[in-house]
Amino acid sequence: MKLKSITLMILLLLGVSNQAQTFQDNPSSEADGDFPSKWDLIRGSAQVTSFEGSKVIQVSNKGIITPLSNSKNYLENTFTLEFEAYFDKLEKPIYYYQYYNIRFWDGAGHYVRQRSDREDVIAYQPLQIQRHGLRLVGHLSNKKVTKHEIFDKNLEGMEASWRFIAIQYNKGALKVFIDGTQLLNIPRLNFSPQMISIGARSGESVRAIKNVRLRGIKSSKTAGTKIVLVVDKETNQVQNIELFESMQDANLVSQKYPNGKLYLGMLYGNYSVQPLKNSVLSFNTVNEYLPGDHFLPGDHFLPGDHFLPGDHFLPGDHFLPGDHFLPGDHFNMINIKTEVMNSEKGKIVLKKIEN
């Protein structure tokens, strides 16, 4: 079967494709007084501080910080947030004087219903984490209030202490743990978390967090690098992968590759001469690229016809649009040896199997 279009994706991973990313921060190498480099500020102020023998992030009263990201909707439908929160010594057992607010949306206010969420949702207050429990309140369109307030006497205490906070979200289900004790278990949350921010409230007390880890961040394609796949017109062998910016002069390109066909693509991740581990490339081989043309973001990912398992793709084989691919077969991309991992819906996914 002759294919009209083909999208080639090369996945240079030892695992599976589209692995979620992880945000992790331990500012041990940052100077006291500096703003934590992996964070952005929503409200108030924050700084790196040496405290009790380690570097922590100190947040001002009513301050809010969020992991540094170009997106406001970067959470996968499964994610985990873990961090340690400091609760200062109390003069009286009034625990609600000190707490941390977790928002799963942008801004410093309440959550307001998004189009993709249930129509009966009006707003949610931030998840409030106290030293001995938590509070989560939502307001629905029928004037009903959904309130979750769970506190554990075993976690009470007036002495200063660090609490380990773990928040788990799995396709609508939300669980929250404090020092390993599960306090919240909602099977179907009424809104879809989009991002994370951490705020602090506690008057004159010390407000600090450390050892923050967020797993379940969507793989971002915004940081991809524009590239060009060069294929020999006669042999259909891959000749090279060039940076898009270096292929703008038509005369120079024709001299360097007089018999080359060019295809636009993207490289996601790190690279050095050849793609490195955890780099992903995708090419549009439907249309040949002419040096000097404008790069259109949609050109690098055009799902088309299907790859049908069948033919073997062995090292040294030619790049022939229309060939069939069988998972488990091998293919050499320049000097990159890969194995076919998947072939469906117009895309072929390859895994690097040798350095």
PAGUPA-30234 format. One record per residue: residue in three letters; x, y, z of N, C-alpha, C in turn. Coordinates in steps of 0.1 Angstrom, whole numbers, padded with zeros to 4 digits, always signed. Example, Ala and Ser with C-alpha at 12.3 -4.5 7.8 and 13.67 -1.06 7.14 Angstrom:
PAGUPA-30234
ALA+0132-0057+0078+0123-0045+0078+0132-0033+0078/SER+0128-0022+0071+0137-0011+0071+0129+0000+0079/
//
This chain:
PAGUPA-30234
MET+0008-0012+0000+0000+0000+0000+0009+0012+0000/LYS+0007+0021-0010+0015+0033-0011+0009+0044-0002/LEU+0017+0049+0008+0011+0059+0017+0013+0073+0011/LYS+0003+0081+0013+0003+0095+0008+0011+0104+0017/SER+0011+0101+0030+0018+0109+0039+0024+0101+0050/ILE+0034+0106+0057+0041+0098+0067+0046+0108+0077/THR+0044+0105+0090+0050+0113+0101+0060+0104+0108/LEU+0072+0109+0108+0082+0101+0115+0086+0107+0128/MET+0085+0099+0138+0089+0104+0152+0100+0094+0157/ILE+0111+0100+0161+0121+0092+0167+0122+0094+0182/LEU+0120+0084+0189+0119+0085+0203+0132+0079+0209/LEU+0141+0088+0215+0153+0083+0220+0152+0082+0235/LEU+0145+0072+0239+0143+0069+0253+0146+0055+0256/LEU+0149+0052+0269+0150+0038+0273+0137+0033+0278/GLY+0127+0042+0279+0114+0038+0284+0103+0040+0273/VAL+0091+0045+0277+0081+0047+0268+0080+0061+0264/SER+0071+0064+0254+0070+0078+0249+0061+0086+0258/ASN+0063+0100+0256+0054+0109+0263+0055+0108+0278/GLN+0067+0105+0283+0068+0104+0298+0066+0118+0304/ALA+0059+0118+0315+0057+0130+0322+0070+0135+0328/GLN+0071+0148+0329+0083+0154+0335+0081+0156+0350/THR+0093+0159+0357+0093+0161+0371+0099+0174+0375/PHE+0093+0182+0383+0099+0194+0389+0104+0191+0403/GLN+0116+0194+0405+0122+0192+0418+0131+0203+0422/ASP+0130+0208+0435+0138+0219+0439+0144+0217+0453/ASN+0157+0218+0454+0164+0218+0467+0175+0229+0465/PRO+0172+0241+0469+0181+0253+0466+0194+0253+0474/SER+0200+0242+0475+0212+0241+0484+0224+0250+0478/SER+0224+0252+0465+0235+0259+0459+0232+0274+0457/GLU+0220+0278+0462+0216+0292+0460+0219+0301+0472/ALA+0221+0314+0470+0226+0323+0480+0214+0327+0489/ASP+0217+0329+0501+0206+0335+0510+0202+0348+0505/GLY+0189+0351+0505+0184+0364+0501+0180+0364+0486/ASP+0184+0354+0479+0180+0353+0464+0166+0348+0463/PHE+0159+0352+0453+0147+0345+0449+0150+0331+0444/PRO+0142+0321+0448+0145+0307+0443+0144+0307+0428/SER+0154+0302+0421+0155+0303+0407+0145+0295+0399/LYS+0140+0284+0405+0131+0275+0398+0116+0279+0400/TRP+0114+0291+0406+0100+0295+0410+0097+0308+0403/ASP+0084+0311+0403+0079+0324+0399+0070+0329+0410/LEU+0069+0343+0410+0061+0349+0421+0048+0353+0416/ILE+0037+0350+0424+0024+0354+0421+0020+0366+0430/ARG+0023+0365+0443+0020+0376+0452+0030+0376+0464/GLY+0032+0387+0470+0041+0388+0481+0056+0387+0477/SER+0063+0380+0485+0077+0378+0482+0082+0365+0488/ALA+0094+0360+0483+0100+0348+0488+0115+0349+0486/GLN+0122+0341+0494+0137+0341+0493+0142+0328+0498/VAL+0155+0325+0494+0162+0314+0499+0168+0318+0512/THR+0167+0309+0522+0172+0312+0536+0178+0300+0542/SER+0189+0301+0549+0195+0291+0556+0188+0289+0569/PHE+0182+0277+0572+0174+0276+0584+0175+0261+0589/GLU+0179+0260+0601+0181+0247+0608+0190+0238+0600/GLY+0201+0243+0595+0211+0235+0588+0209+0232+0574/SER+0198+0238+0568+0196+0235+0553+0190+0248+0547/LYS+0191+0248+0534+0185+0259+0526+0170+0256+0524/VAL+0162+0266+0527+0147+0265+0525+0142+0277+0517/ILE+0130+0276+0513+0123+0287+0507+0114+0294+0517/GLN+0117+0306+0521+0109+0313+0530+0099+0322+0522/VAL+0086+0321+0526+0076+0328+0519+0070+0339+0528/SER+0067+0351+0523+0061+0361+0531+0047+0358+0535/ASN+0041+0365+0545+0027+0363+0548+0018+0366+0537/LYS+0010+0357+0533+0001+0359+0521+0008+0358+0508/GLY+0021+0354+0508+0029+0353+0496+0025+0340+0489/ILE+0027+0340+0476+0023+0328+0467+0034+0326+0457/ILE+0040+0314+0456+0049+0311+0446+0045+0299+0438/THR+0050+0298+0426+0046+0287+0417+0058+0282+0409/PRO+0059+0269+0405+0070+0264+0397+0071+0272+0384/LEU+0084+0276+0380+0086+0283+0368+0082+0275+0356/SER+0073+0281+0348+0068+0274+0336+0062+0284+0326/ASN+0063+0280+0313+0057+0289+0303+0043+0286+0301/SER+0038+0276+0308+0024+0272+0306+0016+0274+0319/LYS+0003+0277+0318-0006+0278+0330-0015+0265+0330/ASN-0012+0255+0322-0020+0243+0322-0010+0231+0319/TYR-0002+0228+0329+0009+0218+0326+0007+0205+0334/LEU-0003+0204+0341-0005+0191+0349-0011+0180+0341/GLU-0005+0168+0342-0011+0156+0336-0024+0153+0344/ASN-0031+0143+0339-0043+0139+0346-0040+0129+0358/THR-0027+0127+0359-0021+0120+0371-0009+0127+0376/PHE-0009+0132+0388+0003+0139+0393+0004+0137+0408/THR+0016+0140+0413+0019+0140+0428+0027+0152+0431/LEU+0023+0159+0442+0030+0170+0448+0035+0166+0462/GLU+0048+0167+0464+0053+0164+0477+0062+0176+0482/PHE+0061+0180+0495+0070+0190+0500+0069+0189+0515/GLU+0079+0196+0522+0079+0197+0536+0075+0211+0540/ALA+0066+0213+0549+0061+0226+0553+0064+0228+0568/TYR+0069+0240+0571+0073+0243+0585+0062+0250+0592/PHE+0059+0245+0604+0049+0251+0613+0056+0256+0626/ASP+0056+0269+0628+0063+0275+0639+0057+0272+0653/LYS+0065+0274+0663+0060+0272+0677+0048+0281+0680/LEU+0038+0276+0687+0026+0283+0690+0026+0286+0705/GLU+0021+0298+0708+0019+0302+0722+0006+0296+0727/LYS-0004+0295+0718-0017+0289+0722-0021+0279+0711/PRO-0029+0269+0715-0033+0259+0705-0043+0263+0696/ILE-0040+0274+0688-0049+0279+0678-0043+0276+0665/TYR-0046+0265+0659-0038+0259+0648-0041+0267+0635/TYR-0053+0273+0633-0056+0279+0620-0049+0292+0618/TYR-0040+0296+0628-0032+0308+0626-0021+0306+0616/GLN-0017+0293+0614-0007+0289+0605-0012+0279+0595/TYR-0011+0282+0582-0015+0272+0572-0008+0276+0558/TYR-0009+0266+0549-0004+0268+0536-0016+0266+0526/ASN-0016+0274+0516-0027+0273+0506-0021+0267+0493/ILE-0028+0256+0488-0024+0250+0475-0035+0253+0465/ARG-0031+0260+0454-0040+0263+0444-0037+0254+0432/PHE-0047+0249+0425-0045+0241+0413-0049+0249+0400/TRP-0048+0262+0401-0052+0271+0391-0043+0284+0392/ASP-0044+0292+0382-0036+0304+0381-0042+0315+0390/GLY-0033+0324+0395-0038+0336+0402-0037+0334+0417/ALA-0042+0344+0424-0042+0345+0439-0056+0344+0445/GLY-0066+0341+0437-0080+0340+0442-0085+0327+0442/HIS-0099+0326+0442-0106+0313+0442-0106+0307+0428/TYR-0109+0294+0427-0110+0288+0414-0124+0292+0408/VAL-0125+0296+0396-0137+0299+0389-0139+0288+0378/ARG-0151+0284+0376-0154+0273+0367-0148+0275+0353/GLN-0142+0265+0347-0137+0265+0334-0147+0257+0325/ARG-0147+0260+0312-0156+0254+0303-0156+0238+0303/SER-0144+0233+0305-0142+0219+0305-0147+0212+0318/ASP-0151+0219+0328-0155+0213+0340-0170+0213+0342/ARG-0174+0207+0352-0189+0205+0354-0196+0218+0355/GLU-0208+0219+0349-0215+0231+0349-0221+0235+0363/ASP-0221+0226+0372-0227+0230+0385-0216+0236+0394/VAL-0204+0236+0390-0193+0242+0398-0193+0257+0396/ILE-0193+0264+0407-0191+0279+0406-0177+0283+0410/ALA-0172+0279+0422-0159+0283+0426-0154+0273+0437/TYR-0141+0273+0438-0134+0265+0449-0124+0274+0456/GLN-0124+0272+0469-0113+0279+0477-0100+0271+0476/PRO-0089+0277+0479-0076+0269+0479-0077+0258+0489/LEU-0069+0247+0486-0067+0236+0496-0059+0242+0508/GLN-0064+0242+0520-0057+0248+0531-0051+0236+0539/ILE-0038+0237+0541-0030+0227+0549-0026+0233+0562/GLN-0032+0227+0573-0027+0231+0586-0018+0220+0592/ARG-0012+0222+0604-0003+0212+0609-0010+0199+0613/HIS-0023+0200+0616-0030+0188+0620-0042+0184+0611/GLY-0043+0190+0600-0054+0187+0591-0055+0196+0579/LEU-0067+0196+0573-0069+0204+0560-0083+0208+0559/ARG-0085+0217+0549-0098+0222+0546-0099+0225+0531/LEU-0110+0220+0525-0112+0223+0511-0127+0225+0509/VAL-0131+0237+0504-0145+0241+0503-0148+0245+0488/GLY-0159+0240+0483-0164+0244+0470-0178+0249+0470/HIS-0181+0257+0461-0195+0263+0460-0201+0259+0446/LEU-0213+0254+0447-0220+0249+0435-0231+0258+0431/SER-0236+0257+0419-0246+0266+0413-0259+0265+0420/ASN-0262+0254+0426-0275+0252+0433-0274+0257+0448/LYS-0264+0266+0450-0261+0272+0463-0256+0262+0474/LYS-0254+0250+0469-0249+0239+0478-0234+0242+0480/VAL-0229+0239+0492-0215+0240+0495-0209+0226+0498/THR-0199+0223+0491-0192+0210+0494-0180+0213+0502/LYS-0180+0208+0514-0169+0211+0524-0162+0199+0529/HIS-0149+0199+0529-0141+0188+0534-0132+0194+0545/GLU-0134+0191+0557-0126+0196+0568-0122+0184+0577/ILE-0110+0180+0576-0105+0168+0583-0093+0171+0592/PHE-0094+0168+0604-0083+0171+0614-0080+0158+0622/ASP-0067+0157+0626-0063+0145+0633-0056+0149+0646/LYS-0062+0145+0658-0056+0149+0671-0042+0144+0672/ASN-0038+0134+0666-0025+0128+0667-0014+0138+0661/LEU-0019+0147+0652-0010+0156+0646-0010+0170+0653/GLU-0018+0171+0663-0018+0184+0671-0005+0186+0679/GLY-0002+0198+0682+0011+0201+0690+0014+0215+0688/MET+0021+0221+0699+0024+0235+0698+0039+0237+0695/GLU+0047+0227+0695+0061+0229+0692+0063+0230+0677/ALA+0074+0237+0674+0078+0239+0660+0080+0225+0653/SER+0076+0223+0641+0078+0210+0634+0077+0212+0619/TRP+0083+0203+0612+0082+0201+0598+0071+0190+0595/ARG+0062+0193+0586+0052+0183+0582+0055+0179+0567/PHE+0054+0166+0565+0056+0161+0551+0042+0161+0544/ILE+0040+0168+0534+0028+0169+0527+0028+0162+0514/ALA+0019+0153+0511+0018+0146+0498+0004+0147+0493/ILE+0003+0152+0480-0010+0154+0473-0009+0145+0461/GLN-0019+0136+0460-0020+0127+0448-0032+0129+0441/TYR-0031+0131+0427-0043+0132+0419-0042+0122+0408/ASN-0053+0114+0406-0053+0104+0396-0067+0104+0389/LYS-0067+0110+0377-0079+0110+0369-0092+0114+0376/GLY-0091+0124+0384-0103+0129+0391-0103+0126+0406/ALA-0095+0116+0410-0095+0113+0424-0083+0120+0431/LEU-0087+0126+0443-0077+0134+0450-0075+0129+0464/LYS-0062+0127+0467-0058+0122+0481-0048+0132+0486/VAL-0049+0134+0500-0039+0143+0506-0034+0136+0519/PHE-0021+0136+0521-0015+0130+0533-0007+0140+0540/ILE-0007+0139+0554+0002+0147+0562+0010+0138+0571/ASP+0023+0138+0570+0032+0129+0577+0027+0114+0575/GLY+0023+0111+0563+0019+0097+0560+0005+0093+0564/THR-0002+0102+0570-0016+0099+0574-0025+0105+0563/GLN-0033+0096+0557-0043+0101+0547-0055+0108+0554/LEU-0056+0120+0550-0067+0128+0556-0078+0131+0546/LEU-0075+0131+0533-0085+0134+0523-0085+0124+0512/ASN-0097+0120+0508-0099+0110+0497-0112+0113+0490/ILE-0110+0121+0479-0122+0125+0471-0122+0117+0458/PRO-0132+0109+0456-0131+0100+0444-0133+0107+0430/ARG-0141+0119+0431-0143+0126+0418-0143+0141+0422/LEU-0132+0147+0419-0131+0162+0422-0139+0169+0411/ASN-0145+0180+0415-0154+0187+0406-0147+0196+0396/PHE-0134+0197+0396-0127+0206+0386-0114+0199+0382/SER-0108+0204+0372-0096+0197+0366-0084+0206+0370/PRO-0075+0201+0379-0063+0208+0382-0055+0212+0370/GLN-0049+0224+0369-0042+0228+0358-0027+0231+0361/MET-0024+0237+0372-0011+0240+0377-0010+0240+0392/ILE+0001+0243+0397+0003+0243+0412+0009+0256+0417/SER+0003+0261+0428+0010+0272+0435+0009+0270+0450/ILE+0019+0275+0457+0019+0273+0472+0019+0287+0478/GLY+0010+0289+0487+0009+0302+0495+0011+0299+0510/ALA+0014+0310+0517+0016+0308+0532+0009+0319+0539/ARG+0003+0315+0551-0004+0325+0560+0000+0322+0574/SER+0005+0332+0581+0008+0329+0595+0013+0341+0603/GLY+0009+0353+0600+0013+0364+0609+0028+0366+0610/GLU+0033+0366+0622+0048+0368+0624+0056+0355+0625/SER+0049+0344+0623+0056+0331+0624+0065+0329+0612/VAL+0074+0319+0613+0083+0315+0602+0074+0306+0592/ARG+0075+0310+0579+0068+0303+0569+0078+0298+0559/ALA+0080+0285+0557+0091+0279+0549+0087+0266+0544/ILE+0092+0263+0532+0090+0249+0525+0104+0245+0520/LYS+0105+0232+0518+0117+0226+0513+0114+0212+0507/ASN+0124+0207+0499+0123+0194+0493+0110+0192+0485/VAL+0108+0202+0476+0096+0202+0468+0098+0193+0455/ARG+0088+0184+0453+0088+0175+0441+0074+0175+0435/LEU+0073+0178+0422+0061+0177+0415+0063+0167+0403/ARG+0056+0156+0404+0057+0146+0393+0044+0146+0385/GLY+0045+0146+0372+0032+0146+0364+0030+0158+0356/ILE+0041+0164+0351+0041+0176+0343+0040+0172+0328/LYS+0031+0178+0321+0030+0175+0306+0043+0178+0299/SER+0047+0169+0290+0059+0171+0282+0056+0183+0273/SER+0065+0193+0274+0063+0205+0266+0070+0205+0253/LYS+0063+0209+0242+0068+0210+0229+0073+0224+0226/THR+0070+0233+0235+0073+0247+0232+0088+0250+0232/ALA+0096+0241+0238+0110+0243+0239+0117+0235+0228/GLY+0110+0230+0218+0116+0222+0207+0124+0231+0198/THR+0133+0224+0191+0142+0231+0182+0138+0227+0167/LYS+0137+0237+0159+0134+0235+0145+0145+0228+0138/ILE+0143+0217+0131+0153+0210+0124+0148+0206+0110/VAL+0158+0202+0101+0155+0198+0088+0161+0184+0085/LEU+0153+0175+0081+0158+0161+0077+0162+0161+0063/VAL+0175+0157+0060+0180+0157+0046+0180+0142+0041/VAL+0173+0140+0030+0172+0126+0024+0177+0127+0010/ASP+0186+0117+0006+0191+0116-0007+0179+0113-0017/LYS+0178+0121-0028+0167+0119-0037+0168+0105-0044/GLU+0180+0100-0047+0181+0088-0055+0181+0076-0046/THR+0188+0076-0035+0189+0064-0026+0179+0064-0015/ASN+0173+0075-0012+0164+0077-0001+0170+0074+0012/GLN+0183+0075+0013+0190+0073+0026+0190+0087+0033/VAL+0189+0086+0046+0190+0099+0054+0205+0103+0054/GLN+0207+0116+0050+0220+0121+0049+0224+0129+0062/ASN+0215+0136+0067+0218+0145+0079+0206+0151+0085/ILE+0208+0156+0097+0198+0164+0104+0204+0178+0107/GLU+0198+0188+0101+0204+0202+0102+0195+0211+0110/LEU+0200+0220+0117+0192+0231+0123+0185+0239+0113/PHE+0173+0242+0115+0165+0250+0106+0171+0263+0103/GLU+0177+0270+0113+0182+0283+0111+0194+0282+0101/SER+0201+0271+0100+0213+0270+0092+0209+0266+0077/MET+0196+0265+0074+0192+0260+0061+0183+0271+0054/GLN+0187+0284+0057+0179+0295+0051+0184+0299+0037/ASP+0197+0298+0035+0202+0302+0022+0201+0291+0012/ALA+0192+0294+0002+0190+0283-0008+0202+0279-0016/ASN+0211+0289-0019+0223+0286-0027+0232+0278-0019/LEU+0235+0281-0007+0244+0273+0001+0238+0259+0004/VAL+0226+0258+0006+0220+0245+0008+0221+0236-0004/SER+0218+0242-0016+0219+0234-0028+0233+0230-0031/GLN+0243+0238-0027+0257+0234-0029+0261+0222-0019/LYS+0256+0223-0007+0259+0213+0003+0252+0200+0001/TYR+0240+0201-0004+0232+0189-0006+0225+0190-0020/PRO+0233+0188-0031+0228+0190-0044+0218+0179-0048/ASN+0218+0168-0041+0208+0158-0044+0199+0154-0032/GLY+0197+0165-0024+0189+0162-0012+0175+0166-0012/LYS+0166+0158-0006+0152+0162-0003+0152+0167+0011/LEU+0145+0177+0014+0145+0183+0028+0131+0183+0034/TYR+0130+0179+0047+0117+0178+0054+0118+0185+0067/LEU+0108+0194+0070+0108+0201+0082+0105+0192+0094/GLY+0111+0195+0106+0109+0187+0117+0111+0195+0130/MET+0109+0188+0141+0112+0194+0155+0120+0184+0163/LEU+0129+0189+0171+0136+0181+0181+0133+0186+0194/TYR+0128+0177+0203+0124+0180+0216+0133+0175+0226/GLY+0140+0183+0234+0150+0178+0244+0164+0183+0240/ASN+0174+0177+0246+0188+0181+0244+0194+0175+0231/TYR+0204+0181+0226+0210+0176+0214+0224+0181+0213/SER+0233+0174+0206+0246+0178+0204+0251+0170+0192/VAL+0251+0176+0180+0255+0170+0167+0244+0159+0164/GLN+0242+0150+0173+0231+0140+0171+0222+0141+0183/PRO+0210+0137+0182+0201+0137+0194+0206+0129+0205/LEU+0204+0134+0217+0208+0127+0230+0196+0120+0236/LYS+0198+0113+0247+0188+0106+0254+0176+0116+0257/ASN+0164+0111+0257+0152+0118+0261+0149+0129+0251/SER+0155+0128+0239+0151+0138+0228+0141+0131+0219/VAL+0131+0139+0214+0121+0134+0205+0121+0143+0193/LEU+0120+0136+0181+0120+0143+0168+0108+0139+0161/SER+0102+0149+0154+0090+0145+0145+0092+0153+0132/PHE+0089+0146+0121+0091+0152+0108+0078+0151+0100/ASN+0076+0161+0091+0065+0161+0081+0072+0158+0068/THR+0069+0146+0063+0075+0141+0050+0065+0142+0039/VAL+0054+0148+0042+0044+0149+0031+0048+0159+0020/ASN+0054+0170+0024+0059+0180+0015+0073+0183+0017/GLU+0081+0184+0006+0095+0187+0007+0096+0202+0011/TYR+0106+0205+0019+0109+0218+0023+0118+0225+0014/LEU+0115+0238+0010+0123+0246+0001+0130+0257+0009/PRO+0143+0257+0010+0150+0267+0018+0145+0281+0015/GLY+0143+0289+0025+0137+0302+0024+0123+0303+0027/ASP+0116+0291+0027+0102+0291+0030+0100+0294+0045/HIS+0088+0299+0049+0085+0301+0063+0082+0288+0069/PHE+0085+0287+0082+0083+0275+0090+0069+0277+0096/LEU+0060+0267+0094+0047+0267+0100+0046+0257+0111/PRO+0043+0261+0123+0043+0251+0134+0035+0239+0132/GLY+0024+0240+0124+0016+0228+0122+0022+0218+0112/ASP+0032+0223+0105+0038+0214+0094+0045+0202+0100/HIS+0050+0203+0113+0058+0192+0118+0050+0180+0123/PHE+0037+0182+0124+0029+0171+0129+0016+0170+0122/LEU+0016+0162+0111+0004+0160+0103+0000+0146+0102/PRO-0008+0140+0111-0012+0126+0111-0019+0123+0097/GLY-0015+0113+0091-0021+0110+0078-0025+0095+0077/ASP-0019+0088+0067-0023+0074+0065-0017+0065+0076/HIS-0020+0053+0076-0016+0044+0087-0003+0036+0082/PHE+0005+0032+0091+0016+0022+0089+0010+0009+0092/LEU+0012+0000+0083+0007-0014+0085+0018-0023+0088/PRO+0018-0030+0099+0029-0039+0103+0031-0050+0091/GLY+0043-0053+0089+0046-0062+0078+0060-0063+0075/ASP+0065-0054+0067+0079-0054+0063+0089-0052+0074/HIS+0101-0058+0072+0112-0056+0082+0119-0043+0079/PHE+0124-0036+0089+0132-0024+0087+0145-0026+0094/LEU+0155-0031+0087+0167-0035+0092+0178-0024+0091/PRO+0189-0025+0100+0199-0015+0099+0205-0013+0085/GLY+0205+0000+0080+0210+0003+0067+0200+0004+0057/ASP+0187+0000+0060+0176+0001+0050+0174+0016+0046/HIS+0167+0018+0035+0165+0031+0030+0152+0037+0036/PHE+0152+0050+0035+0140+0057+0040+0130+0058+0029/LEU+0120+0050+0029+0111+0049+0018+0097+0052+0023/PRO+0091+0064+0021+0078+0066+0025+0068+0056+0018/GLY+0060+0050+0026+0052+0039+0021+0056+0025+0025/ASP+0068+0024+0031+0073+0011+0037+0064+0008+0049/HIS+0063-0005+0052+0056-0010+0063+0066-0012+0075/PHE+0061-0010+0087+0069-0011+0099+0063-0021+0109/LEU+0072-0029+0114+0068-0039+0124+0075-0037+0137/PRO+0067-0035+0148+0073-0033+0161+0083-0044+0164/GLY+0095-0040+0169+0106-0049+0172+0116-0049+0161/ASP+0113-0043+0149+0123-0043+0139+0133-0031+0142/HIS+0144-0031+0134+0155-0022+0136+0156-0012+0124/PHE+0162+0000+0127+0163+0010+0117+0175+0019+0121/ASN+0184+0022+0112+0195+0031+0114+0192+0045+0109/MET+0192+0055+0118+0190+0069+0114+0204+0075+0115/ILE+0210+0077+0103+0224+0082+0103+0233+0072+0111/ASN+0238+0076+0123+0245+0066+0131+0238+0063+0144/ILE+0225+0065+0144+0216+0062+0155+0209+0049+0153/LYS+0212+0038+0160+0205+0026+0159+0193+0026+0167/THR+0181+0023+0161+0168+0023+0168+0160+0011+0166/GLU+0150+0009+0174+0141-0002+0173+0127+0003+0172/VAL+0119-0003+0163+0105+0002+0161+0097-0002+0173/MET+0091+0008+0180+0083+0005+0192+0068+0005+0189/ASN+0064+0013+0180+0050+0014+0177+0047+0019+0163/SER+0036+0015+0157+0033+0019+0144+0018+0019+0142/GLU+0012+0032+0143-0002+0033+0141-0006+0047+0139/LYS-0017+0049+0132-0023+0062+0130-0013+0072+0124/GLY-0006+0067+0114+0003+0076+0106+0016+0080+0113/LYS+0019+0073+0124+0031+0077+0132+0039+0064+0134/ILE+0052+0065+0133+0061+0055+0138+0070+0060+0149/VAL+0071+0052+0160+0079+0056+0171+0091+0046+0172/LEU+0103+0052+0173+0115+0044+0174+0122+0047+0187/LYS+0128+0036+0193+0136+0038+0205+0151+0035+0203/LYS+0159+0044+0208+0174+0042+0206+0178+0030+0214/ILE+0185+0021+0208+0189+0008+0215+0204+0007+0216/GLU+0212+0016+0210+0227+0015+0212+0232+0030+0213/ASN+0243+0032+0220+0249+0045+0221+0258+0047+0208/
//
